[in-house]
Amino acid sequence: MAVRRSALAAIGGYDLSLGPGTHFHAAEDLDIAFRLAAAGGRLVYTGSAVAYHKAWRNWSERCQIERGYGIGAGAAFMKYVRCGDSYGASLFARWTWELGVRRVGAGLFKWRSFKPMYLGYCQLVYPLVGALRSLRVPVDRTTTLYR
C-alpha cells in the first residue's frame, strides 16, 4: 500500500487506535482506504506491483492474527457507522459473510477440515468483539478517527 503524504494529511493521518500493537490490533490499511475513498480520493490497483509475503506463522500464531483481523475490522466498521456512514454496516455484513460464513461452510463441506472452519469462526465472532469494544472509545465524527 502506498499513499501520498498530502492525501494522508488531508484525511487526518492514520488512526492510531488501529493496527498492530494497538487496542484494536489491525485494520489500519482498511481504514485508510475507506477514509480516502469517502473523502473523494482515488484508489488504484496495479497488478504490476508485486510483494512477496512469506507465511511463516504456525497455527497458534495464525489464529491470533485472525482474531486481531476480526477485532480491527469490527472496530473500523463500527466507527464508520457511529460517524453516520451506513456503508460501514454493509461492509460489516459482507466481511462476516465472505470471511466468516463462507469459510465455515468451505471448511465443513469442501475441505472437511477444522482449520478453515475455525478461521471462519474468528471472522464471525471477533468482528463483533471489535464492534463492542469500539463503543467504549470516543470517535471524532468530523475526522472519523478514534480519540
Backbone as CSV, one residue per row, in Angstrom:
resi,resn,N_x,N_y,N_z,CA_x,CA_y,CA_z,C_x,C_y,C_z
1,MET,0.851,-1.170,0.000,0.000,0.000,0.000,0.897,1.233,0.000
2,ALA,0.616,2.138,-0.873,1.336,3.406,-0.921,0.303,4.524,-0.941
3,VAL,0.562,5.573,-0.180,-0.373,6.695,-0.080,0.429,7.984,-0.168
4,ARG,-0.061,8.910,-0.948,0.591,10.225,-0.991,0.469,10.912,0.366
5,ARG,1.545,11.548,0.768,1.548,12.238,2.058,0.447,13.288,2.131
6,SER,0.244,14.026,1.060,-0.788,15.074,1.063,-2.191,14.479,1.241
7,ALA,-2.430,13.334,0.608,-3.742,12.685,0.752,-3.930,12.168,2.174
8,LEU,-2.873,11.614,2.735,-2.942,11.111,4.101,-3.170,12.256,5.087
9,ALA,-2.489,13.361,4.881,-2.668,14.527,5.749,-4.081,15.094,5.628
10,ALA,-4.636,15.061,4.433,-5.976,15.608,4.206,-7.066,14.850,4.960
11,ILE,-6.836,13.570,5.255,-7.850,12.804,5.984,-7.500,12.644,7.467
12,GLY,-6.483,13.345,7.931,-6.130,13.307,9.343,-5.103,12.267,9.722
13,GLY,-4.478,11.641,8.733,-3.437,10.650,9.008,-4.005,9.316,9.427
14,TYR,-3.115,8.469,9.923,-3.524,7.146,10.394,-4.341,7.275,11.673
15,ASP,-5.274,6.375,11.860,-5.989,6.279,13.125,-5.101,5.455,14.049
16,LEU,-4.565,6.077,15.062,-3.582,5.442,15.929,-4.175,4.387,16.860
17,SER,-5.492,4.199,16.814,-6.123,3.130,17.597,-6.227,1.831,16.814
18,LEU,-5.898,1.869,15.528,-5.967,0.686,14.676,-4.566,0.258,14.272
19,GLY,-4.365,-1.040,14.126,-3.090,-1.565,13.647,-2.395,-2.403,14.694
20,PRO,-1.325,-3.077,14.302,-0.581,-3.939,15.230,-0.096,-3.164,16.448
21,GLY,-0.234,-3.777,17.610,0.217,-3.149,18.845,-0.752,-2.157,19.449
22,THR,-1.954,-2.045,18.871,-2.943,-1.103,19.376,-4.103,-1.841,20.047
23,HIS,-5.020,-1.071,20.580,-6.208,-1.615,21.251,-7.041,-2.490,20.311
24,PHE,-7.072,-2.132,19.025,-7.914,-2.857,18.074,-7.136,-3.795,17.142
25,HIS,-5.841,-3.907,17.303,-4.984,-4.935,16.695,-4.734,-4.853,15.185
26,ALA,-5.650,-4.363,14.376,-5.491,-4.459,12.915,-6.396,-3.435,12.227
27,ALA,-6.471,-3.536,10.910,-7.389,-2.786,10.041,-6.960,-1.357,9.744
28,GLU,-5.703,-1.013,10.006,-5.246,0.335,9.675,-5.251,0.560,8.168
29,ASP,-4.927,-0.458,7.387,-4.931,-0.334,5.931,-6.355,-0.227,5.389
30,LEU,-7.246,-1.026,5.917,-8.658,-0.963,5.543,-9.215,0.432,5.834
31,ASP,-8.867,0.965,7.005,-9.361,2.273,7.422,-8.848,3.390,6.521
32,ILE,-7.577,3.356,6.174,-7.018,4.384,5.292,-7.731,4.356,3.943
33,ALA,-7.899,3.168,3.379,-8.571,3.045,2.080,-10.008,3.562,2.155
34,PHE,-10.719,3.210,3.211,-12.105,3.652,3.358,-12.193,5.169,3.466
35,ARG,-11.368,5.746,4.346,-11.438,7.200,4.549,-10.971,7.978,3.329
36,LEU,-9.975,7.457,2.609,-9.560,8.120,1.366,-10.691,8.112,0.338
37,ALA,-11.320,6.956,0.164,-12.429,6.855,-0.791,-13.601,7.744,-0.369
38,ALA,-13.907,7.762,0.929,-15.017,8.580,1.431,-14.746,10.074,1.231
39,ALA,-13.461,10.458,1.225,-13.092,11.862,1.024,-12.988,12.225,-0.455
40,GLY,-13.333,11.278,-1.336,-13.285,11.551,-2.773,-11.963,11.199,-3.419
41,GLY,-11.100,10.527,-2.676,-9.805,10.124,-3.225,-9.956,8.972,-4.204
42,ARG,-8.888,8.698,-4.886,-8.895,7.632,-5.883,-8.004,6.494,-5.401
43,LEU,-8.554,5.296,-5.421,-7.794,4.095,-5.063,-7.461,3.376,-6.358
44,VAL,-6.230,2.952,-6.486,-5.778,2.310,-7.722,-5.155,0.971,-7.384
45,TYR,-5.527,-0.043,-8.134,-4.902,-1.351,-8.018,-4.010,-1.549,-9.229
46,THR,-2.821,-2.057,-8.990,-1.956,-2.399,-10.102,-1.377,-3.784,-9.865
47,GLY,-1.578,-4.645,-10.808,-1.042,-5.993,-10.712,0.463,-6.054,-10.922
48,SER,1.044,-4.964,-11.429,2.485,-4.975,-11.677,3.299,-4.720,-10.406
49,ALA,2.665,-4.231,-9.369,3.358,-4.048,-8.094,3.244,-5.356,-7.330
50,VAL,4.354,-6.033,-7.159,4.347,-7.358,-6.545,5.093,-7.308,-5.217
51,ALA,4.481,-7.891,-4.201,5.131,-8.032,-2.899,5.095,-9.506,-2.525
52,TYR,6.218,-10.023,-2.100,6.283,-11.414,-1.662,6.173,-11.441,-0.151
53,HIS,5.239,-12.233,0.327,4.977,-12.307,1.757,5.117,-13.759,2.195
54,LYS,6.087,-14.013,3.021,6.312,-15.382,3.482,5.373,-15.675,4.654
55,ALA,4.502,-16.648,4.468,3.567,-17.043,5.521,4.291,-17.991,6.477
56,TRP,4.989,-17.440,7.436,5.865,-18.219,8.296,5.225,-18.555,9.633
57,ARG,4.024,-18.111,9.872,3.424,-18.314,11.189,2.939,-19.750,11.377
58,ASN,3.043,-20.226,12.611,2.485,-21.534,12.932,0.984,-21.375,13.208
59,TRP,0.324,-22.474,13.490,-1.143,-22.445,13.625,-1.605,-21.525,14.750
60,SER,-1.002,-21.578,15.922,-1.460,-20.728,17.029,-1.238,-19.248,16.724
61,GLU,-0.126,-18.927,16.060,0.114,-17.529,15.668,-0.889,-17.089,14.607
62,ARG,-1.214,-17.968,13.680,-2.200,-17.647,12.645,-3.558,-17.362,13.270
63,CYS,-3.940,-18.161,14.256,-5.213,-17.938,14.943,-5.227,-16.582,15.638
64,GLN,-4.119,-16.234,16.262,-4.021,-14.945,16.943,-4.151,-13.796,15.934
65,ILE,-3.509,-13.924,14.793,-3.594,-12.902,13.748,-5.030,-12.782,13.242
66,GLU,-5.689,-13.895,12.995,-7.078,-13.878,12.510,-8.001,-13.208,13.512
67,ARG,-7.813,-13.488,14.797,-8.633,-12.831,15.826,-8.394,-11.324,15.776
68,GLY,-7.131,-10.925,15.643,-6.819,-9.496,15.549,-7.436,-8.848,14.328
69,TYR,-7.396,-9.540,13.192,-8.029,-9.009,11.979,-9.522,-8.780,12.218
70,GLY,-10.152,-9.731,12.845,-11.588,-9.602,13.110,-11.899,-8.443,14.039
71,ILE,-11.130,-8.326,15.112,-11.351,-7.236,16.066,-11.140,-5.889,15.380
72,GLY,-10.065,-5.760,14.622,-9.783,-4.498,13.933,-10.856,-4.142,12.922
73,ALA,-11.278,-5.121,12.133,-12.315,-4.859,11.129,-13.613,-4.432,11.800
74,GLY,-14.020,-5.147,12.845,-15.250,-4.785,13.548,-15.191,-3.381,14.126
75,ALA,-14.029,-3.016,14.689,-13.862,-1.667,15.255,-13.913,-0.610,14.160
76,ALA,-13.293,-0.887,13.019,-13.310,0.073,11.913,-14.732,0.242,11.372
77,PHE,-15.420,-0.873,11.121,-16.775,-0.781,10.573,-17.720,-0.065,11.542
78,MET,-17.601,-0.351,12.844,-18.464,0.310,13.819,-18.142,1.799,13.900
79,LYS,-16.881,2.156,13.714,-16.502,3.572,13.720,-17.231,4.314,12.603
80,TYR,-17.295,3.703,11.417,-17.981,4.346,10.294,-19.470,4.498,10.580
81,VAL,-20.073,3.469,11.136,-21.499,3.535,11.482,-21.725,4.628,12.514
82,ARG,-20.874,4.702,13.528,-21.005,5.723,14.571,-20.816,7.130,14.022
83,CYS,-20.084,7.251,12.922,-19.870,8.562,12.302,-20.961,8.885,11.280
84,GLY,-21.968,8.038,11.178,-23.105,8.323,10.310,-22.997,7.762,8.907
85,ASP,-22.017,6.910,8.634,-21.868,6.325,7.304,-22.413,4.898,7.328
86,SER,-23.592,4.722,6.776,-24.246,3.412,6.819,-23.510,2.363,5.986
87,TYR,-22.617,2.784,5.109,-21.857,1.830,4.319,-21.014,0.933,5.230
88,GLY,-20.662,1.430,6.402,-19.919,0.619,7.364,-20.679,-0.642,7.751
89,ALA,-22.001,-0.536,7.886,-22.821,-1.709,8.209,-22.804,-2.701,7.050
90,SER,-22.829,-2.197,5.836,-22.764,-3.061,4.658,-21.424,-3.789,4.597
91,LEU,-20.342,-3.085,4.887,-19.018,-3.704,4.908,-18.927,-4.773,5.997
92,PHE,-19.505,-4.478,7.148,-19.516,-5.436,8.250,-20.229,-6.723,7.822
93,ALA,-21.382,-6.573,7.194,-22.151,-7.736,6.743,-21.379,-8.529,5.689
94,ARG,-20.791,-7.819,4.756,-20.046,-8.521,3.704,-18.827,-9.241,4.264
95,TRP,-18.116,-8.613,5.190,-16.946,-9.227,5.825,-17.349,-10.535,6.506
96,THR,-18.407,-10.476,7.321,-18.797,-11.679,8.046,-19.321,-12.761,7.097
97,TRP,-19.946,-12.369,6.007,-20.410,-13.360,5.033,-19.236,-13.999,4.294
98,GLU,-18.397,-13.163,3.685,-17.295,-13.668,2.860,-16.220,-14.381,3.678
99,LEU,-15.800,-13.778,4.778,-14.690,-14.340,5.547,-15.143,-15.210,6.708
100,GLY,-16.409,-15.118,7.058,-16.931,-15.917,8.156,-17.764,-17.087,7.676
101,VAL,-18.964,-16.809,7.225,-19.910,-17.858,6.850,-19.356,-18.732,5.729
102,ARG,-18.816,-18.119,4.685,-18.314,-18.914,3.554,-17.116,-19.778,3.942
103,ARG,-16.248,-19.261,4.806,-15.095,-20.053,5.251,-15.542,-21.241,6.102
104,VAL,-16.490,-20.994,6.998,-17.001,-22.088,7.817,-17.609,-23.153,6.906
105,GLY,-18.416,-22.708,5.952,-19.035,-23.649,5.017,-18.017,-24.408,4.191
106,ALA,-16.988,-23.714,3.704,-15.957,-24.372,2.909,-15.194,-25.392,3.753
107,GLY,-14.898,-25.034,4.983,-14.204,-25.971,5.859,-15.035,-27.199,6.149
108,LEU,-16.330,-26.983,6.297,-17.230,-28.090,6.630,-17.529,-28.966,5.418
109,PHE,-17.905,-28.356,4.300,-18.403,-29.120,3.161,-17.360,-29.392,2.063
110,LYS,-16.443,-28.443,1.849,-15.473,-28.617,0.768,-14.196,-29.281,1.257
111,TRP,-13.594,-28.706,2.282,-12.298,-29.189,2.751,-12.419,-30.247,3.839
112,ARG,-13.581,-30.273,4.503,-13.791,-31.183,5.634,-12.629,-31.087,6.631
113,SER,-12.377,-29.842,7.006,-11.223,-29.553,7.855,-11.594,-28.532,8.926
114,PHE,-11.066,-28.749,10.107,-11.316,-27.851,11.232,-10.693,-26.474,11.025
115,LYS,-9.505,-26.424,10.427,-8.767,-25.159,10.353,-9.528,-24.064,9.598
116,PRO,-10.009,-24.284,8.368,-10.767,-23.207,7.724,-12.049,-22.868,8.473
117,MET,-12.646,-23.870,9.108,-13.851,-23.580,9.894,-13.517,-22.657,11.056
118,TYR,-12.401,-22.921,11.734,-12.031,-22.079,12.863,-11.692,-20.659,12.411
119,LEU,-10.974,-20.533,11.296,-10.639,-19.199,10.791,-11.906,-18.440,10.400
120,GLY,-12.884,-19.121,9.834,-14.179,-18.507,9.535,-14.906,-18.105,10.807
121,TYR,-14.861,-18.977,11.803,-15.466,-18.669,13.099,-14.876,-17.370,13.662
122,CYS,-13.550,-17.221,13.528,-12.893,-15.993,14.011,-13.474,-14.755,13.340
123,GLN,-13.840,-14.862,12.051,-14.367,-13.701,11.329,-15.872,-13.536,11.510
124,LEU,-16.493,-14.461,12.203,-17.882,-14.297,12.623,-17.959,-13.676,14.012
125,VAL,-17.094,-14.116,14.903,-17.160,-13.713,16.305,-16.348,-12.456,16.611
126,TYR,-15.106,-12.407,16.168,-14.224,-11.318,16.598,-14.561,-9.946,16.017
127,PRO,-15.161,-9.840,14.832,-15.638,-8.518,14.438,-16.701,-7.973,15.397
128,LEU,-17.512,-8.852,15.956,-18.484,-8.415,16.964,-17.771,-7.922,18.219
129,VAL,-16.703,-8.612,18.599,-15.892,-8.186,19.750,-15.326,-6.790,19.486
130,GLY,-14.763,-6.588,18.292,-14.211,-5.278,17.943,-15.277,-4.191,17.925
131,ALA,-16.453,-4.509,17.390,-17.546,-3.528,17.344,-17.977,-3.140,18.757
132,LEU,-18.081,-4.103,19.651,-18.473,-3.799,21.034,-17.387,-3.011,21.757
133,ARG,-16.124,-3.376,21.551,-15.023,-2.600,22.153,-15.031,-1.169,21.641
134,SER,-15.385,-1.012,20.384,-15.410,0.310,19.761,-16.339,1.263,20.492
135,LEU,-17.412,0.737,21.019,-18.410,1.584,21.677,-17.873,2.259,22.930
136,ARG,-16.780,1.746,23.474,-16.181,2.330,24.676,-15.159,3.417,24.368
137,VAL,-14.857,3.628,23.081,-13.829,4.597,22.694,-14.493,5.739,21.931
138,PRO,-14.270,6.988,22.362,-14.885,8.118,21.652,-14.368,8.242,20.217
139,VAL,-15.235,8.740,19.343,-14.900,8.930,17.932,-15.099,10.394,17.571
140,ASP,-14.153,10.955,16.833,-14.304,12.307,16.289,-15.054,12.171,14.970
141,ARG,-16.297,12.609,14.938,-17.145,12.415,13.758,-16.696,13.248,12.569
142,THR,-15.950,14.314,12.775,-15.503,15.122,11.645,-14.315,14.490,10.920
143,THR,-13.421,13.861,11.677,-12.232,13.255,11.066,-12.365,11.728,10.904
144,THR,-13.385,11.140,11.492,-13.585,9.688,11.507,-12.373,8.984,12.123
145,LEU,-11.864,9.563,13.214,-10.736,8.982,13.938,-11.156,8.712,15.384
146,TYR,-10.634,7.622,15.936,-10.831,7.402,17.376,-10.036,8.447,18.128
147,ARG,-10.563,8.885,19.250,-9.846,9.885,20.062,-8.948,9.204,21.060
